[in-house]
Amino acid sequence: MPMSLPIRTLSVAIALALPAMAHAQATDAQRDAEIARLRQTVDNLMQRIEVLESERGTPAPAPVATGAGSTPPATPPATTAAPPPAPTAPVASAPIASLATLGVEASPLPAHTPFDEDDQAGGRVDNEAPPGDNLEGFFAIPGTTTWLRLSGYAKLDAMMDDDDAGDSDQFITSDIPVGDQRGDARFNMHARQTRFTMEARRETSAGQLRFLLQNDFFGSGGSYGYRLRHAWGQLGNTYAGFGWSAFMDLDSGPDTLDFAGPGASPSARLASIRQYFPLRGGNQIILAAEHRSGEIRFDDPDGRERTAAPNLVLAARHEADWGNVQLAGLLRYLSYDAPGGSDSAVAGGAALTGSWGAESGDYFVYGVIGGQGIAAYVGDLGGLDLDAVVDARGQLDTLQEWGGWVGYTHLWNSRWRSTLTYSRLYLERDALLAASAFRRSDYAAANLVWEPAPSWSWGVELLYGKLQQQDGESGDAMRLQTSLKYDFIK
């Protein structure tokens, strides 16, 4: 039988190996006893093998005649033929994920490939696929109607600064030192932008359900601290969780290697709930309630910001095969408490953003933003406590900011592309602000990206930034950055 020879061979190997081991490890007196025990073990194994072979239908050997008068050999018992194996049922091949299989509508926007892929992680009306994403990589979870995709990328950034740029990991123009704070040229390399994404989709009686969980390593727990980027779900057209603000238009972001991007563009990840209202002709309305605490400057060290109401976003958006345009409004209620009193103020702003894609594959993006008390939502101003300032009478004085950005991507051929980006942002002059507070920033970037295969990209980018303070003093910095990115599933 097929298993007899391997089993017997194993038994012989055991019989030969074990006595040798016993001989090497025992005294003469113990050796004989150990060998006897090992032989008994082998005999027991052989008997067990014979029993197993008889159960499998192996005929016993016939007795051999030894001479005249010997009993003739008995007729060997007929062996029962083993029944043929049952036919194996054909294994159905797993369905291939596609827009039709998942029941997802394709985005009408022209396909493009931003280096950071931030537009892939945003909520969209009817849970439509992001531009250019055919939803490859999804697989069905057995026993469920849920499809899952594990994706992300590994990205290495290497930067050389001609002077101290403030933040060595990303190019934030509001962090550029001014005056005597300048330093010498420096080099940095890191992989903190590396990210992992888990995305699930399935059909329900209430519409398509999409869930997204994403992280990177820009956290505060060290040089590679884990940071949650997104954790949200969207059922039909109702979104809830932690992710990009509805005030942002992710399709209007320029294609930069730099992680921060233009300082004037809205940038905020926060907890929110929103509702998409699809209309005819590619139009839609977006209504959201979000949590973003006010960022207020106090002279009183005991003063504290108080969040008294959610921030409200109302946006009108149009999508077509040529690109998109979006007008978004933001309404905030800022307030604070201090031992000497408290105050509150209404703040708000608007952003007009959009994109346009040519048939050649070239891509143009733009945006203008303005408002009062919306610094926490703006890339260069977030985290600087510049939504408002408390004056000597204890009144809350909201601060005005305005700016814009443009970006143009040109495809040299199917593998090479370049993007030019420029941004400028202003904060009003205010006597209540310190002389070193932000007044204006300029951001410019030019890059060349090579994508020999969808799974990996390499690029080089030249960045220039300039910061001007309230007192008119300024500083600038230039950075040369190169990046290599490997996508997990493309």
N, C-alpha and C positions, 0 to 999 in steps of 0.2 A: 504494500500500500504506500501511498506517497509520503506518509509521515513516518514509516517504520525506519527507513535508513537514517534520516536526521536524528531521530530519537536514540537509535542504537549507537550512532556515532558519538552523540553527546554523552551517553552512558559510558562508553569505552574511554572517552577523554577524562571523564570524572574518575573512573577506576584507575587510570594511569597517573593523574595529577595529584590526587589526594594522598596516596601513599608517599609520594615524594615529599610533599609538604610535611607529612607527619614525621618522616625520617629526619628532616632538617630541624625540627623544632622539639623533638622529644629525646629522652634518654633511651638507652638500650632496653631497659626494663619496661618502659612505657610504650616503646615502639610497637612491640608485638601486640599488646592489647589494643592500641589505637588502630593498627592495621586490621585486626580482627573485626573491630567495630565498623571500619570503613567497608570491609568486604561484605559484612552483613547488610550495610546500607545499600551497597550496589546490588546484592541479591534481591533485596526488597524492591528496588527500582526495576530490576529485570522482570520480577514476577508481576509487578504492576503493568509493565509494558505488554507482557503476554496477555494479561486480562483485557487491556484496552484493544489490542489487536484482534482478540477473539470477538469482542463486542462489535468491531468494525467488519466482521465477516471473513477474516483471514482463515483459511483452512488449516487444521492441525496437521503436522507431518505424519505420513503413514508409517507404521512399524516396518522395519527392514528384516527380511528373512535371513536366518543365520546358518541354515543347513537343511539336510533331509529330515523329514518329519516336522519341519517347522510349520507353524500356522501360516497359511497364505495371507498376504496383506489384505486387510479389509478394504472394501470399496470406500473410497473417501466420501464423506457426506457431501451431498450437493450443496453448493453455496447459493444463497439467494442473491440474485443480482441487485445491486443497490439501485433504487429508483433514480431516474434521471433528474437532475436538478431542475427546480421550478424555473420557468422562464422569468428573467428579470424584467420588471416593468420599465418601460422607457422613461428616463428622467427628463422631465420637461425643462427646457432651457429657460434661464431667468429672463424675464422681459427686459428689454433694453430701455433705459430711461430716455425720454425725449419730452419735448414740450407737449405733444399730444398725449403721451402716456401719463404724464403727471397732471394733465388738465390745466396747463398754464398758458396764458397768452404771451406771445413774444412782444418785447418792447418795440414801439414804432420808431424809436430814436435810432439814428445811424450808429453802427457799431464802431467802437474805438477802444483802445487798450491803454488806459492810464497805468503808470508804473505802480502807484500805491493801491489800486483796486478799491478805493474807498466807496465808489459808487455801487459796488456789488453788495454792500452790507446795509443799504438803506431800505426802508419800507417804500412800497409803491402801490398805486391804485390797483385794485383787483389782484394784488399779489403777482403782478406781471413780472416776467423775467427781466433782469437788468439788461441794458443794451449790449448786444453781442454775446450774451450768455445763452447757450443752447441746453444748459442744465446737464452737461456731461458729468459722470461720476456718481450719480444717484443710484442707490441699490435698494431693493425692496427688503424690508425687515420681515423675516418669515413669521407667518401667523397674524400679520397686521396689514393694514392698508397704508402704512406709513413708508415713505421713501426717505432715505438718509444719505447725506453727502458729507464726507470728511475732507476738508480742503485747507488751503492756506499757502504760505510760502516761507522759505528761509531767505533772508536778505542780509547781505554784508555791506556796510557803508564805511568808506575810508575818506577822511577829510583832511585837507591841509589849509590852514588859515594863515593869511599874511600877518595877522595881528590877533589880539584877543577879541574873539567874537562874542564873548559872554557865555553862551550855551554851546558846549563842544559837541553835543549830540544832534542838535537840530538848529536850523538857522532862523532864529527869532530876532527880528530887527529891534524890537523894544528892549532886548537884553544887551545890546551892543554898548560897551563901556564908553564913557566920554572923558576927555581931558587926561588927567594924570593916572587914570585907572588902566591905561593902555598897557600892553605887554608885547612880548616877542612872538614870532611865528611859532605855530604849534601843530602837531599831528594827532589825529584820533581815529580809532577804528572800533566799530562795534556791530553787533547783530541784534540790537534791541527791537528793531522793527519787525523781526520775525514774528509771524502770527499763525494761530491755529483757529480754524473755523469749523463748527458743526452746524449743519443746516438740515432741517426736516420739513417735509411737505406731505400733506395728504388731503384728500377730498372729504368734506363733511356735508351734512344736510344744510349747514349754514354757509357753505362756501369753502374755498380753499383755505387751509390752515398752514401757516408758515412759521417756523420757529428758528431763531438764529442765536448762536452763542459763539463769541469770539474773544480771544485774548491776544495781547502782545507782551513785551517785556520792558515797558517804559514805566513800571511801577516804582514806588518810593522805597521798596524793601531792599535796595541795593542797586548795584550797577545793572543787574538783570532781574529786577523785581517783577513778579507776575502782576499784570494789570488787566482788569476786565474792560473790554472795549464795548461789547454789545451783549445784551441778554434780553431779548424781546420776542413777542409772538404777535401774529396778525391773523385774525379770523375774518375772512371776507375783506371788508374795508375798515375794520376796527383794529387799531394797533395799540398795544400796551406793553410797557417795559422800559428798558434802559438802552439808549442808542442816540443816533443823531437827532438834533433838533429839527422840527418841521420848518423852522425859519431858514434852514439851509437848502440850497439847491445843489445836490451832489453832482449833477451833470454839468455844472458850470465851473468846476474846478480844473485848473490847468494841470498838465502832465509834467510834474516835477519829480526829480529824485529826492530832493529835500523833503523831510518828513513834515515840517511845519507848513510850508506853502505860503502864499501871499498874505501879508499881515492885515489887509483890509477885508478879507473874506470872512463871513460868519463861520464860527467853529465852536461847537458845543455838543457834548454828549451828556445826556441827562435823562431822568425819569419822566415819562410823559404818557399821555393817552391821547389818541387822535382818531379822527374819522375822515375817511376819504369819501367824497361825493362825486362819482363819475357822471359826466354830462355828455352830450352828443358832440361829435366833431373833434374828439381828442381833448376836450376841455374837462377840467376837474376843479373842485373846491376842496381845500384842506382846512380842517378846524382842529386845534390842539390845545390842551392844557398841560403846562410843563412846570417842573420844579427847578428853578435856578435862583439861588440866594442872591440878594443884592450885595454888591461890593462897594463899601462905603468907607471913606476916610474920616477919622475922628481925631480931634485934639484931646478929647477926654479918653484916657486909657481904659476906663470902665464902660465905654460905649459899646453897644452890641447891635448888630443888624438883626432885624426881626422880620421873618417871612410871614406876611399876613394874608397873602392870596397867591394863587398860581399865576404864572405868566401865560398869556393867551396869544395864540398865533392864528392868523387867518390868511390863507394864501389862495390865489387863483393861478392856475397853471394850464398851459397848452402844450401838447406833444404832437409831433408829426414826423414824417420821414426825413425832414430837413433839419430837425433839432427841436429845441423847446424854448419857452419863455415863461418866467414865473415872477409874479408880484406878490411879495409876502409882507404882512404887517405884524408888528410885535407890540403888545401892550403889557406893561409891568406896573406893579404897585410896590414902591420901596418904602421902608420904614425902619426906624431904629429906636432903641431905648437906652437911656443913660441916667445916672443919678440926678443930673440937673434938669432932665426933661426928656421929651421924645417928640418925634415929628414923622411925617410921611409925605410922599409925593407920588404923583402919577408920572410914569415915564413910558417911552415907546419910540419906535422907529420903523423904517421900511427898507426893503431891499428889492431891487429889480435885477434879475439875473437871467442868463440864457446861454444857449449853445447853438452852433450852426455847423453842419457837416456837409462838405462838398462831395460830389460823386467821385472825385479823385482820392478820397480818403482824408484830405486835409480837414482840420477841425479847429473851430474858433469858439472861444468862450469869453464871457464878460460878466461884469457885475458892478453895480453902484449901491452904496449903502449910506444911510444917514439916520440920525435920531438923537435922542436925549435920554441918558440913563440906560444905554444898552451895551456898555463896554464889556460886560461879562459874556456877551454873545459874539464878540469880535476877536479874531485871531490874535492880533498884537496886544490887545488891551485886557484880555481875560486874566484874572488873577492879580491885577495891579491896583485894585480898590479904586477904580475910576468911574464907577456908575454915578456917584454923587459924593459931595463933601458937606460936612456940617459947619456952618458959619458960627461966628462969635455969639449970635443970639439963639443958637440951638436949632436954627432952621436948616432943612435939608435942601441943598442946592444941587440939582441934577446937572450933569456935564454933557455938552454936545460933542458928537463925533460924526465924521463923514469921510468917505473915501471911495475907492473903486479899484478894479483890476481888469486886465485883459490877458488873454493867452492865445497863442496861435501855434498849432501843431502841423508840421508839413511832413508828408510821407515821401521820402526820396525813392523808395521802392518797397517791395513787400517785407524787407527785413530791417530797413533803416528809417528812422524818423527823428525829427528835431522839434523842440518846443521853445518858444520865446515867451517870457512872462514878465509883466510889470505891474506893480501895485503901489499905491500911495494912500496914506491914512492920516487924518488930522484929528486932534483933540483941541477944543477951544482953549484959549488963554484965560486963566482964572487966577485972580489974586490970592485965592484961598489955597492954591496948590503950591507945593514946594518948588523952588527954582529948578530942581533936578527931575521934576515930574515929566512925563511924556508930553510932547507937543506934536511931532510929526515923524513919520517913518516912510522910507522908500525901500522897495524890494524889487530886485531884477534877477532873472535867471535865464540862462541859455544852455541847452543840453543837446546831446547826440545819443540816441539809444539804438542798440543793435539787438534784434530778436531773431536769432537763427532758427529757433524752434519755439513753439508755444510754451514749452516747459521751462525755458530759462531766458533771461534778458540781462544785458550788460549796458551800462550807460556812464557817461561822464558829463558833469555839469559845472558851470561857472556861475557863482552867486555873488551878488553885491548888495549890501545893505547899508542904510544910513539912518541914524537916529538923531533927532533934534529935541532938546529939552525946552522947558518953559522959559528959561532964561536966554535962549538962543544958542547956547553951547551945543556942539554936535560932535559926533564920532561916526566913523564908518568902518566897514570890514569887508574883506573879499575872501571867498572860500572856493577851493577846487575840490569837488566831490566826485567819487566814482562809486558805483553800486553794482553788485551782482546779485541776482535774484533767481531762485529755483522755485517754481510752482509745484505743488504736490500732485495735482491731478491733471493738469493741462497736457 
